[in-house]
Amino acid sequence: MISVIDTFEDFKTCFQDNLDATIKEKIKIWEDCYISNFPELERKCKEDYESNGYDWRKVAESIVFNRTKNDFNKMIQAHNNILKILDKINSKVEYIFNIDVDMNIVLYCGLCNSAGSVHSYNGKRTIFYGIDKIAELNWHTIDKLEPLLSHELCHVLHFELRGEDDLPQDIEKNNYNEGIWYLYEEGFAQFFQYKLLGKSVDSRGSQWLQKCRENKEQLKSLYLTALYDKEKGTKYFFGDWFQVLGISDTGYYLGAEFINVLSNKYNMKDMARLQFETIRKESMEFLGE
């Protein structure tokens, strides 16, 4: 069963008459009127920055609440469109994956943490859709949101089939192993996102796909090199704030291409449960080592 925890109406109520408040006033409204009603969500939003060495309040002042007024109508559109899409997508999930999952979907406005991510909430595996980040990226339309929602759902379905959400516990966490895992994990979600939608479309647009295709072999070579980079690893291949060859999020494209190759060798359920050593060997072959 999929349970939707919709906090956006609370955010909307708190801010609709306060869009001209100062940035510091908006942060106080966000804390006192809205996010404090959801303590676990508040902790996750703040720790997302603090665990990486950032001051969440400085982030809030510089890149979040200076956008609230201009992005407010886009947030409302995003919220409405997400609810429409979720109504349609559940039957497709059952048809393609033949799996029934017990999960949450949280709709929220945080600190522009992420457009979509998968964590736990109230003890359940949960997809978080950050409506403020979606508005910032201009992904508030149906055609942009469908790939995003499908991608995150495919993550959850992969984790359900696999029985784990992260790099296997017996595998050392280093840039090399994590880079291989991200290629596989994000690739699985990206590849089956296309299957769920019945077409190769992405929130980043058709030009993004075309640029990635044109640079595929060079991107593979650069990803292989990045695996052995002990400082940065493959992080520049994931996240809209990084670019490789002038293209953001190239790791998602490479991952989908990797899973496409694997789909010729394994069925969907076996592919979802591959041992890490098999993933490593297959990825090295794909990347050209």
SERO-4910 file (N, C-alpha, C, O; in steps of 0.05 Angstrom, whole numbers):
BEGIN
 pado doro    nc1    nc2    nc3   cac1   cac2   cac3    cc1    cc2    cc3    oc1    oc2    oc3
  Met    A     17    -24      0      0      0      0     18     25      0     37     27     15
  Ile    A     11     44    -17     25     69    -18      9     91     -3    -13     97    -10
  Ser    A     22    102     18      9    123     34     22    150     27     46    153     29
  Val    A      5    170     20     16    196     14     13    214     38     -9    219     48
  Ile    A     36    225     47     37    244     69     41    271     57     63    278     50
  Asp    A     20    286     55     20    312     40     23    335     60      3    343     72
  Thr    A     47    346     62     51    369     80     50    396     66     52    417     79
  Phe    A     46    395     40     47    420     25     25    439     32     29    464     32
  Glu    A      1    429     38    -21    447     45    -14    464     70    -22    487     72
  Asp    A      1    451     89     10    466    112     29    489    104     27    511    114
  Phe    A     48    482     87     67    502     77     52    525     63     58    548     68
  Lys    A     33    518     46     18    538     31      3    556     50      3    581     46
  Thr    A    -10    545     70    -25    561     90     -6    581    104    -13    604    109
  Cys    A     18    571    112     37    588    126     48    611    110     53    632    120
  Phe    A     51    606     83     65    626     67     48    643     48     58    664     39
  Gln    A     24    635     43      9    649     22      4    679     28      1    695     10
  Asp    A      3    685     54     -1    714     61     25    726     71     25    749     82
  Asn    A     48    712     68     73    722     78     95    722     57    119    721     63
  Leu    A     87    724     32    107    723     10    125    747      9    147    746     -3
  Asp    A    116    769     21    133    794     21    149    797     47    161    818     51
  Ala    A    149    777     64    164    779     88    194    778     81    202    771     59
  Thr    A    211    787    100    240    785     95    249    756     95    234    738    104
  Ile    A    273    752     86    283    725     85    285    713    113    277    690    117
  Lys    A    295    728    132    297    718    160    269    712    172    266    693    187
  Glu    A    250    729    165    222    724    174    211    698    161    197    683    174
  Lys    A    218    693    136    208    669    122    221    644    135    207    624    137
  Ile    A    246    646    142    259    623    155    245    617    181    240    593    188
  Lys    A    238    637    196    224    634    222    196    622    217    187    605    232
  Ile    A    182    631    196    156    620    190    159    591    182    143    574    191
  Trp    A    179    585    166    184    557    158    188    539    182    177    517    184
  Glu    A    204    549    201    210    533    225    186    531    244    178    509    252
  Asp    A    175    554    251    155    555    273    127    547    264    112    534    278
  Cys    A    119    555    239     92    550    230     89    524    215     68    511    216
  Tyr    A    110    515    201    108    492    183    124    468    191    112    448    200
  Ile    A    150    469    189    166    445    190    167    433    219    172    409    222
  Ser    A    163    450    239    163    440    267    140    421    271    140    405    291
  Asn    A    120    421    254     97    402    256    105    374    247     91    355    252
  Phe    A    129    372    234    138    346    224    167    342    233    186    345    217
  Pro    A    172    336    259    199    335    270    219    318    255    242    326    252
  Glu    A    210    294    246    229    276    232    237    289    205    260    287    197
  Leu    A    218    301    192    223    315    166    242    338    171    261    343    155
  Glu    A    237    354    192    254    377    198    283    368    203    302    380    192
  Arg    A    286    347    218    313    336    224    327    328    198    351    333    194
  Lys    A    313    314    181    325    304    156    333    328    138    355    327    126
  Cys    A    317    348    136    323    371    119    349    385    129    366    392    113
  Lys    A    351    390    154    374    404    166    399    387    165    421    396    158
  Glu    A    396    361    173    420    343    174    431    338    146    455    332    143
  Asp    A    414    340    125    423    336     98    446    355     92    465    347     77
  Tyr    A    445    379    102    467    399     98    488    396    119    512    396    113
  Glu    A    480    394    144    499    394    166    518    370    165    542    373    171
  Ser    A    508    347    156    525    323    154    547    326    132    566    311    132
  Asn    A    543    345    114    562    350     93    578    376     98    591    386     80
  Gly    A    577    386    122    593    409    130    582    436    123    596    456    124
  Tyr    A    556    438    116    543    463    110    526    473    133    516    457    149
  Asp    A    524    499    135    506    511    155    478    514    141    475    530    123
  Trp    A    458    499    151    433    499    137    420    526    137    406    533    117
  Arg    A    425    543    158    413    569    158    425    587    137    410    603    125
  Lys    A    451    585    132    463    601    111    453    593     83    448    609     66
  Val    A    449    566     80    437    557     55    408    568     52    401    577     30
  Ala    A    393    567     73    366    578     73    365    607     65    348    616     50
  Glu    A    384    623     75    385    651     70    394    657     41    384    676     29
  Ser    A    413    641     31    425    648      5    412    636    -19    412    649    -40
  Ile    A    400    612    -17    389    599    -41    361    588    -38    351    576    -57
  Val    A    348    591    -15    322    579    -12    300    600    -10    283    602    -28
  Phe    A    300    615     11    277    633     16    278    659      2    259    675      3
  Asn    A    299    664    -13    300    687    -32    284    680    -57    279    697    -74
  Arg    A    276    654    -60    261    646    -84    231    641    -78    215    637    -97
  Thr    A    224    641    -53    197    632    -46    174    647    -60    156    634    -70
  Lys    A    176    673    -61    154    688    -74    152    682   -103    131    677   -114
  Asn    A    175    683   -117    175    678   -146    167    650   -154    156    645   -175
  Asp    A    174    631   -136    169    602   -143    142    592   -131    135    569   -136
  Phe    A    128    609   -117    104    599   -102     83    587   -120     73    565   -115
  Asn    A     76    601   -142     56    590   -160     65    564   -174     49    546   -179
  Lys    A     91    562   -180    102    538   -191    100    515   -171     95    492   -179
  Met    A    104    521   -146    101    500   -125     72    490   -125     68    466   -123
  Ile    A     53    508   -126     25    500   -126     19    482   -151      5    461   -148
  Gln    A     29    490   -174     25    474   -198     38    446   -195     27    426   -203
  Ala    A     63    446   -184     77    421   -180     61    402   -162     58    378   -168
  His    A     51    413   -140     35    397   -121     11    385   -134      6    361   -132
  Asn    A     -4    401   -149    -28    391   -163    -21    370   -183    -36    350   -186
  Asn    A      0    374   -198      8    355   -219     18    329   -208     13    307   -219
  Ile    A     32    330   -185     42    305   -173     18    288   -165     19    264   -169
  Leu    A     -2    300   -153    -25    284   -144    -40    271   -168    -49    249   -167
  Lys    A    -41    286   -191    -53    275   -215    -37    251   -225    -49    230   -233
  Ile    A    -11    253   -226      6    232   -236      5    207   -219      4    185   -229
  Leu    A      6    211   -193      5    188   -174    -20    172   -178    -20    147   -174
  Asp    A    -42    185   -184    -67    170   -189    -65    151   -212    -78    130   -212
  Lys    A    -49    158   -232    -47    142   -256    -25    120   -255    -27    100   -269
  Ile    A     -5    125   -240     20    110   -243     19     83   -228     34     64   -235
  Asn    A      2     80   -207      2     56   -191     -4     31   -207      9     10   -203
  Ser    A    -23     32   -225    -30      9   -241     -8      0   -259     -4    -24   -264
  Lys    A      8     19   -270     31     13   -286     52     -2   -271     65    -20   -280
  Val    A     56      7   -246     76     -6   -228     69    -35   -225     86    -52   -227
  Glu    A     44    -41   -218     35    -69   -214     38    -85   -239     46   -109   -238
  Tyr    A     33    -73   -262     34    -88   -288     63    -95   -295     68   -118   -303
  Ile    A     81    -77   -292    109    -81   -300    125    -97   -280    140   -114   -287
  Phe    A    122    -91   -254    138   -103   -233    125   -126   -219    138   -142   -206
  Asn    A     98   -127   -220     83   -148   -207     91   -150   -177     97   -172   -167
  Ile    A     91   -127   -164     99   -126   -136     81   -106   -121     75    -84   -132
  Asp    A     74   -112    -97     58    -95    -80     76    -84    -58     86   -101    -42
  Val    A     80    -58    -56     98    -48    -36     83    -32    -14     62    -20    -20
  Asp    A     94    -33     10     83    -17     32    102      6     36    124      2     47
  Met    A     95     30     29    113     52     29     98     78     33     74     80     30
  Asn    A    113     99     39    103    126     41    113    143     18    134    138      6
  Ile    A     98    163     11    107    185     -6    102    211      9     80    217     18
  Val    A    123    226     13    122    252     28    125    275      8    144    277     -6
  Leu    A    105    293      8    106    317     -8    113    340     12     98    344     31
  Tyr    A    135    354      7    144    374     27    158    397     14    165    396    -10
  Cys    A    163    418     29    180    440     21    201    443     43    195    451     65
  Gly    A    226    437     36    247    437     55    266    460     51    259    483     52
  Leu    A    291    453     46    313    472     41    325    468     14    349    469     10
  Cys    A    307    463     -6    316    456    -33    336    432    -32    356    431    -45
  Asn    A    329    413    -15    346    390    -11    348    372    -36    370    366    -45
  Ser    A    325    365    -47    325    347    -70    298    347    -83    278    350    -69
  Ala    A    297    344   -109    271    341   -123    258    314   -115    234    312   -112
  Gly    A    275    294   -114    265    267   -107    287    251    -94    310    252   -103
  Ser    A    280    237    -73    300    220    -59    285    198    -44    261    200    -39
  Val    A    299    177    -37    287    154    -23    302    151      4    326    147      5
  His    A    287    152     26    297    147     53    276    132     68    258    120     57
  Ser    A    277    133     95    256    122    111    241    144    125    252    166    130
  Tyr    A    216    139    132    200    159    147    178    144    162    164    127    150
  Asn    A    176    149    187    157    135    204    161    104    202    143     89    204
  Gly    A    187     97    200    194     69    199    189     54    173    191     30    172
  Lys    A    182     69    152    176     56    126    195     68    104    203     91    106
  Arg    A    200     52     84    214     63     61    196     84     48    172     81     45
  Thr    A    209    107     41    194    131     34    207    146     11    231    149     10
  Ile    A    190    155     -8    199    174    -28    193    202    -19    170    208    -11
  Phe    A    212    219    -20    209    247    -13    209    264    -39    229    263    -54
  Tyr    A    188    279    -44    187    297    -67    189    326    -56    170    335    -44
  Gly    A    211    339    -61    215    367    -52    203    387    -71    215    392    -92
  Ile    A    180    397    -64    166    414    -83    180    440    -87    178    452   -109
  Asp    A    195    450    -67    210    475    -71    233    471    -91    238    488   -107
  Lys    A    246    448    -90    268    442   -108    257    437   -136    269    445   -156
  Ile    A    234    424   -138    221    419   -164    215    446   -178    219    449   -202
  Ala    A    205    465   -162    199    491   -173    224    506   -182    225    519   -203
  Glu    A    245    503   -166    271    516   -173    281    506   -200    292    521   -216
  Leu    A    278    480   -204    288    467   -229    269    471   -252    276    463   -275
  Asn    A    246    483   -248    225    486   -268    215    459   -278    210    455   -301
  Trp    A    213    440   -259    203    413   -265    173    410   -256    165    388   -250
  His    A    159    432   -254    132    432   -243    110    423   -263     87    419   -255
  Thr    A    117    419   -288     97    411   -308     95    380   -309    113    366   -300
  Ile    A     73    371   -320     68    342   -322     90    328   -337    100    307   -327
  Asp    A    100    339   -359    120    325   -375    147    323   -361    162    305   -366
  Lys    A    152    341   -342    177    340   -327    174    322   -302    192    309   -294
  Leu    A    150    323   -290    145    308   -266    142    278   -270    150    263   -253
  Glu    A    131    270   -292    126    242   -297    153    226   -295    153    205   -282
  Pro    A    174    235   -309    199    220   -306    210    220   -278    221    199   -269
  Leu    A    208    242   -264    218    244   -236    203    224   -218    216    209   -204
  Leu    A    177    224   -219    161    207   -202    167    177   -209    169    160   -191
  Ser    A    169    172   -234    175    144   -243    202    135   -234    205    112   -225
  His    A    222    153   -235    249    146   -228    250    138   -198    262    117   -191
  Glu    A    238    154   -181    240    148   -152    224    123   -145    232    108   -128
  Leu    A    201    119   -158    186     94   -154    202     70   -162    201     49   -148
  Cys    A    217     72   -183    234     50   -192    256     44   -172    264     21   -169
  His    A    266     65   -159    285     60   -137    273     43   -115    285     23   -107
  Val    A    249     50   -107    236     35    -85    231      7    -93    235    -12    -77
  Leu    A    221      3   -117    216    -24   -127    241    -41   -129    241    -65   -123
  His    A    263    -28   -137    289    -42   -137    297    -51   -109    305    -73   -105
  Phe    A    294    -32    -90    302    -39    -63    284    -61    -51    294    -78    -36
  Glu    A    259    -60    -58    240    -81    -49    249   -109    -60    250   -128    -45
  Leu    A    255   -109    -85    264   -134    -98    290   -144    -87    295   -168    -83
  Arg    A    308   -125    -82    335   -132    -73    337   -138    -43    352   -154    -34
  Gly    A    320   -124    -27    320   -127      1    340   -110     16    345   -114     39
  Glu    A    352    -90      2    370    -71     14    370    -46     -2    364    -46    -26
  Asp    A    377    -23     11    375      3     -1    401     15     -9    402     37    -21
  Asp    A    423      2     -2    449     15     -5    470     -6    -12    464    -30    -15
  Leu    A    495      4    -14    518    -14    -19    517    -36      2    514    -31     26
  Pro    A    520    -62     -6    519    -84     14    538    -79     37    560    -69     33
  Gln    A    529    -87     61    544    -81     85    571    -93     87    589    -83    100
  Asp    A    575   -115     72    601   -129     73    621   -117     53    644   -127     51
  Ile    A    613    -96     38    630    -84     19    641    -57     30    626    -41     40
  Glu    A    667    -54     28    680    -29     39    669     -5     24    666     -4      0
  Lys    A    663     16     40    654     41     28    678     58     20    691     70     38
  Asn    A    683     59     -5    704     77    -16    694     87    -43    674     78    -53
  Asn    A    709    106    -54    699    119    -79    696     99   -102    678    101   -118
  Tyr    A    714     79   -103    712     59   -124    686     42   -122    671     41   -141
  Asn    A    682     30    -99    658     13    -95    632     29    -96    613     20   -108
  Glu    A    632     53    -85    608     69    -86    602     79   -114    579     80   -122
  Gly    A    623     84   -130    619     92   -157    606     70   -174    590     75   -191
  Ile    A    615     46   -169    603     22   -183    574     19   -174    556     13   -191
  Trp    A    569     21   -148    542     18   -138    523     39   -149    501     33   -157
  Tyr    A    532     64   -150    515     86   -160    508     81   -189    485     86   -198
  Leu    A    527     72   -205    522     66   -233    500     46   -236    482     49   -253
  Tyr    A    501     25   -220    481      4   -220    454     13   -209    434      9   -221
  Glu    A    455     25   -185    430     33   -171    415     54   -187    391     51   -192
  Glu    A    429     76   -194    416     97   -209    408     88   -238    388     97   -249
  Gly    A    425     71   -249    420     61   -275    394     44   -276    379     46   -294
  Phe    A    391     28   -255    367     11   -254    342     29   -253    323     24   -268
  Ala    A    342     50   -237    319     67   -235    314     82   -261    291     86   -270
  Gln    A    336     91   -274    334    106   -299    323     89   -321    306     97   -337
  Phe    A    334     64   -323    326     46   -344    296     38   -342    281     39   -361
  Phe    A    288     31   -317    260     23   -313    241     47   -312    217     44   -316
  Gln    A    251     70   -307    235     95   -311    226     96   -340    202    102   -345
  Tyr    A    243     91   -359    236     91   -387    215     69   -392    196     74   -407
  Lys    A    218     46   -380    199     24   -384    172     31   -373    151     26   -385
  Leu    A    172     44   -349    147     51   -336    131     72   -353    107     71   -354
  Leu    A    146     90   -365    134    111   -381    128    103   -409    113    115   -424
  Gly    A    142     81   -418    138     72   -445    153     88   -466    148     87   -490
  Lys    A    173    104   -457    188    121   -475    213    131   -460    213    133   -436
  Ser    A    234    138   -476    259    148   -464    256    179   -462    266    194   -479
  Val    A    244    187   -440    241    216   -434    252    221   -406    252    203   -389
  Asp    A    261    245   -402    273    252   -376    266    281   -369    262    298   -387
  Ser    A    265    286   -343    259    314   -334    280    334   -344    274    358   -347
  Arg    A    304    324   -350    326    342   -359    322    350   -388    336    368   -398
  Gly    A    304    337   -403    298    345   -430    312    328   -451    331    314   -446
  Ser    A    302    331   -476    313    315   -498    341    323   -506    357    307   -515
  Gln    A    348    349   -502    376    358   -508    396    345   -490    418    339   -498
  Trp    A    388    341   -465    406    327   -446    412    299   -455    435    291   -456
  Leu    A    391    284   -463    395    257   -473    413    257   -498    431    240   -501
  Gln    A    408    276   -516    424    277   -541    453    283   -536    471    271   -547
  Lys    A    459    302   -518    487    309   -511    501    285   -498    524    279   -504
  Cys    A    487    271   -481    498    247   -468    505    226   -489    526    213   -489
  Arg    A    486    221   -508    491    201   -529    515    208   -546    531    191   -554
  Glu    A    517    234   -552    539    243   -570    566    239   -556    587    236   -569
  Asn    A    566    240   -529    591    238   -514    594    212   -499    610    210   -480
  Lys    A    579    192   -506    577    167   -491    605    155   -485    611    149   -462
  Glu    A    621    151   -506    646    136   -502    665    152   -485    679    141   -468
  Gln    A    666    179   -488    683    195   -471    674    195   -443    690    195   -424
  Leu    A    647    196   -439    636    195   -412    643    169   -398    649    169   -374
  Lys    A    642    147   -412    649    121   -401    678    121   -392    685    112   -370
  Ser    A    695    132   -409    724    133   -402    729    151   -378    745    144   -360
  Leu    A    716    173   -376    719    192   -354    708    180   -328    719    184   -306
  Tyr    A    686    165   -330    675    152   -306    694    131   -296    698    128   -271
  Leu    A    706    116   -314    725     95   -306    748    108   -291    757     98   -270
  Thr    A    758    130   -302    781    144   -289    772    155   -261    787    153   -242
  Ala    A    747    165   -259    738    176   -234    735    155   -212    738    161   -189
  Leu    A    730    130   -220    728    109   -200    753    106   -183    752     99   -160
  Tyr    A    776    113   -195    802    110   -182    811    136   -169    833    138   -158
  Asp    A    794    157   -170    801    183   -158    793    181   -128    770    180   -121
  Lys    A    813    180   -111    808    176    -82    797    201    -68    787    199    -46
  Glu    A    798    224    -81    788    248    -69    759    254    -77    741    257    -60
  Lys    A    754    256   -103    728    263   -113    710    239   -121    686    240   -118
  Gly    A    723    218   -130    707    195   -139    690    203   -163    698    218   -180
  Thr    A    666    193   -163    647    197   -186    626    218   -179    606    219   -194
  Lys    A    629    234   -158    608    252   -150    600    272   -171    577    282   -171
  Tyr    A    619    279   -189    612    299   -209    594    289   -231    584    304   -247
  Phe    A    588    263   -230    570    251   -249    541    251   -239    523    243   -254
  Phe    A    537    259   -214    510    258   -202    505    285   -188    521    295   -173
  Gly    A    482    297   -194    475    323   -182    475    345   -202    493    348   -217
  Asp    A    453    361   -202    450    382   -222    470    405   -218    473    422   -236
  Trp    A    484    406   -195    503    427   -190    531    420   -200    549    437   -199
  Phe    A    535    396   -211    561    388   -223    557    383   -253    535    378   -262
  Gln    A    580    385   -267    579    379   -296    604    364   -304    626    367   -293
  Val    A    600    346   -324    622    332   -337    618    336   -367    597    331   -378
  Leu    A    639    347   -380    637    355   -408    615    375   -413    602    376   -434
  Gly    A    610    391   -392    589    412   -394    561    401   -391    541    415   -398
  Ile    A    558    376   -382    532    363   -379    528    354   -350    546    342   -339
  Ser    A    505    360   -339    500    351   -311    487    323   -311    475    315   -331
  Asp    A    490    309   -289    476    284   -284    483    262   -304    466    245   -310
  Thr    A    507    262   -315    514    243   -335    515    214   -324    513    195   -340
  Gly    A    518    211   -298    519    184   -286    492    169   -290    492    145   -292
  Tyr    A    470    184   -290    444    172   -294    442    160   -322    431    139   -326
  Tyr    A    451    176   -341    451    166   -369    468    141   -372    460    121   -383
  Leu    A    493    142   -362    511    119   -364    499     95   -350    501     73   -360
  Gly    A    487     99   -327    475     77   -312    453     64   -328    452     39   -328
  Ala    A    436     79   -341    415     67   -357    426     51   -380    416     30   -387
  Glu    A    448     61   -392    461     46   -414    473     20   -403    472      0   -417
  Phe    A    484     21   -379    495     -3   -367    473    -23   -361    477    -47   -368
  Ile    A    451    -15   -350    429    -33   -345    417    -44   -371    408    -67   -372
  Asn    A    417    -28   -391    407    -37   -417    424    -61   -427    413    -80   -438
  Val    A    450    -60   -423    468    -82   -430    461   -106   -413    460   -129   -423
  Leu    A    458   -102   -387    452   -124   -369    425   -137   -376    422   -161   -371
  Ser    A    406   -122   -386    379   -133   -391    380   -153   -414    361   -169   -417
  Asn    A    402   -154   -429    405   -175   -450    416   -201   -438    416   -221   -452
  Lys    A    424   -200   -413    436   -224   -400    418   -235   -377    419   -259   -372
  Tyr    A    403   -217   -364    389   -224   -340    360   -215   -342    353   -196   -356
  Asn    A    342   -230   -329    314   -220   -327    313   -198   -305    333   -194   -291
  Met    A    291   -185   -303    289   -162   -286    294   -168   -257    309   -154   -243
  Lys    A    283   -190   -247    286   -196   -218    314   -205   -212    325   -198   -191
  Asp    A    327   -221   -230    354   -229   -226    373   -205   -227    392   -203   -211
  Met    A    368   -187   -245    384   -163   -248    382   -145   -223    402   -133   -214
  Ala    A    358   -144   -210    354   -129   -186    369   -140   -162    374   -126   -143
  Arg    A    377   -166   -164    389   -179   -141    418   -188   -146    428   -205   -132
  Leu    A    431   -177   -165    459   -185   -172    477   -181   -148    475   -161   -134
  Gln    A    496   -200   -145    516   -197   -125    535   -174   -133    539   -169   -156
  Phe    A    547   -161   -113    564   -138   -119    587   -145   -137    594   -130   -154
  Glu    A    600   -168   -133    623   -176   -149    614   -179   -179    630   -172   -197
  Thr    A    590   -189   -183    580   -191   -211    576   -163   -222    582   -158   -245
  Ile    A    564   -145   -206    560   -117   -215    587   -105   -222    589    -92   -243
  Arg    A    607   -109   -205    634    -98   -210    645   -108   -236    655    -92   -252
  Lys    A    644   -134   -241    656   -145   -265    641   -135   -290    653   -128   -310
  Glu    A    615   -135   -288    599   -125   -311    603    -96   -317    605    -87   -340
  Ser    A    606    -80   -295    610    -51   -299    638    -46   -312    640    -28   -328
  Met    A    658    -61   -303    685    -57   -315    684    -64   -345    697    -50   -361
  Glu    A    670    -84   -352    668    -92   -380    653    -70   -396    661    -62   -418
  Phe    A    631    -59   -384    616    -38   -396    633    -13   -400    632      0   -421
  Leu    A    649     -6   -380    665     19   -381    690     16   -398    703     36   -405
  Gly    A    697     -9   -405    719    -12   -423    746    -19   -411    766    -16   -423
  Glu    A    745    -27   -385    771    -35   -373    778    -63   -381    799    -73   -372
***
